[in-house]
Amino acid sequence: MKFQRIRALAGLSILVLVAPAVADVQVVVEGPMAPPYWALLERELIEAHTPACQEFYDRYFDSRGYLLCVERWGGDDGPDDAPENLNGWPILHAIGGDDSIIDMCNSMWEGHLRQYTEAKTVDVPFARDGMYYKEFPVMMDWLHNGEGLAVFNVMPLSDPYNTQNQKRIKRYAGFYMNEDPQAPNYDPQHRIIRSMFNGSRGPLLRKATGLDWAGDPIEVKNRFKPLHGEENYEQMVAHFKDYNDIIGDHPQNMAATSLAVNAYMLTGDEKYRNWILEYVDAWVARCIENGGIIPSNVGLDGVIGSAAGGKWYGGVYGWGFRVEVPQSPGTYANRNTVAIGLQGFVNAYMLTADEKYLDAWRGTIDGINANGKRIDGKMMYPSAYGDDGWYNFSPSRYNAGASTVYYMSMNRDDLRRMDTSSGWYGYLEGNDPEFPERQLQSDISEIRARVEASRNDTTTPDTRLSDDPMGYNPARIGTLVNLMLGGPTPGGIGRVLKARLRYFDPERRRAGVPDDVAVLVESLTDTETVVTFVNVNPTESRTFVVQAGGYAEHQFLDVSYNGRTLAVDDTHFTVRLAPGSGGKLMIRMKRFTNPPNSGFPWDR
């Protein structure tokens, strides 16, 4: 079989036939390009992470991968916070970061599983035999479960072939598909996850207490500084005193679908896809039944609001969840986490490209904003609903998740719910051309600031809570994901990666661009991606594979460079950059047309 590539030299494009090692189509860029400032900044940012991450890890983790802290159960500081301290590290490596980054992730993951299996509560009943069981939280809500899985769920980007993690991926998904008799979290008859507290020991089917949320008693004053601002243990319990109505389903439970997505991408087994769609379809139906707005409680009988006194807006973290701040008596906070549910709709859309999943969230946003009203001559919009109707009005329209909906759909009409005056979406719209250099500079400065702050950290392992080191985590990946992968900044609730492009190094057989390669995604539409590649090395060429999507869920149609267009019709092609070269490619593609797959291109 003959293979094609595009060759560009001295402004001329010549179509020749070659046989590259990985992909049928290879684009060869040989036109010289002085490294743009953004390219130098991007490479500096990637490389600055290596010593910063190593210093952070050596400071806060031991040789076993244990976090050097006081282990506790709870919503303030608990097992979920231990891996959160390495948020962003797997994606950093998958972009092109040093191999030591993923090595430290693997060490941490193995270590913290042992650490929190050994860690036990005295007073909290369901964690007395270990905060983890079967290498998973015994039972907690998906705000916290998701935070604890933010690292693990993207580790396959760098190493989908880790056999221990492959077993875990399938085991974790099985906890929500009734494959483990000790974890009957899911009711297939009513298509609900039966409680907000769920995990490897199943659902909690009673009212939760402040103790369940806050964990065992602990000395606080003059020893710890809880990040929620509590001054003593009594305030920690009081923080959660109203967090009682956890029975039944809540939208945030849809974050559990990311476990099944990972299992599907690993195995290709349709049972995972079928469960995701079965469960998320039920939530689509509930949105429709509830007049377009997603409800925040579904009872054990499958009826909207039946576990919250008939209130569709009820329950912990529901639309009407308003609680007193214990350290500031008389001050109240609105704490609903309904928007976490968007993760389920997005996962279902990735598997099907069916607009009904995005419509469910569009309807929620538009339904809330339809209740805007003029107050003191100014239009105001609500974000919460209680016994007296909509409340918590502000001048800003409710737009939680609006940018995610647009990113998935690329429907220009979805832009109306967003502010595109600045930031990454502003850059893509041509409104913020300085975004790349400004943000790359900012991220480099932030790494320096965090390293310095860590060096000045006076905590010791016995005065440190599990979430204390988070503010010193040097990983700054949001801008890199935006500019290199053409994806939104990843969230911290265990989402799988959303990206237009990914890269692989065929020589080192690993994920990420080779050394010296810089990437700038300049434009995204439903069918096109414009991207510039630069090799800042003036003496050595660089070759890498470009993949359609984070998990090959897209399909490349053709690629144009320097006036020539070449058919691809595949999930990947190869780019070879001559020393000191660079070039802009326009790629046509069809999105969300392939089953997502976590394997590397040469293994598919």
C-alpha angles and dihedrals in degrees: 000000000000122000131207136220139169117241121195124190131160091349094308124114117210124185111220137166123246139149112237119193100241116021135031093233124054127183113204117199115195103154110116118245126182104231109264116231092249090056093053091047092049093052091046090052093051093048096043089064095067101070092033094054092044092053091047093049094047090051099049107025131054130221091274093056092252117146109241099235144094105284113229140165118232154086093268097052123352146127093306091064095058097071091033088072087073096047111152096019099109092049090047089057093043089055092054108285123148119288090242088071095065091038089060090046091054092047091049094047094051092043098048091048089058093040096055095039087058092043111089136182126231101200105021100085105210097050099048092107093045137317087242124046121186086001094298136093110279093227133330139136121278095247085069100028088053093049090052091052097046091101099038096049092060098038090094088067087075102027117015090162099065100125095204092052091045088059090048093050091056094041093050092050089047091061087070097041097056092250090131115059090208091059109052092165097143130065107202093190094061094023094232138129097235102225142013087238107066140141144114093334093048132244128334104235100188134067112287121237133215087253092056089055102035100042130219122337114279139177110256115163115090090359111062136023106209111211091230088062100246115158098202142008092264089062090049090057091042089054087066101032093112096042092102112115101077100133115114132021128318128186092248088068087073086077085078088073089076088070091058091044090057091047091050092049089050100045108017087223109156092214089078094050091046093052093049092052093043092053098040092044087060090057091049088055091049091053090054093045090050095056096267099307119104112244120230099217134044117178129226088265090059092249119135111253096357094127091050104052093279093302114139087199096048137106135064111319089009129140090272099041105133120160139177118252103234097209090051107044112208092024117113132197130202108224115179121151098186092125090069085076090071086079090071093050091048093050091051090048091051089057098044113014084224110157093211089081093056091040089062090063095037087057092051094051094044093042092055094046091049085071093061116127140184113263119182089347095307130103111246130184131207130230102182138050127206141161090295095047131253119002144156093075122190136167091254122085116240105261108156107154094006094124091049091054090051093046092054096043102032083205107153090216089066089064090075090076093055141071107236098169093108144354126054096322088045088054092051089050092051094248099109110035093164093060098101098052094036094052096042090053090047093051093050090051091048092055089054092048093049094048090050092048091050091052088054094047108122098191120117127204091266094049096042127095120208094256097047097091094052094091090058097050102125097203109119105177106145096090092042091054091048097048103032104032099028090233137128120262105277118248127227101241100089099274122165115239121281110202141147094213139018132186138218133192108226093191095055092031093228141113120270139048118297121255115291096022118125125188134198120186101203104176139018129189132158091273107017140061123189114199137169121212122197132186106206091188108099096198109036133056123229129212127192142159121247115210128200105241134344091289104019089267090139130063126224113224101182143333128223125201132166095349099315129101125205128190115240109167092177142095093255148016135187130250124199116194117198117220111294093359135133140173146173120244128195111207125193115204147162113234129220094005100123132061104257114253127190095204123108117260096253090054098051 
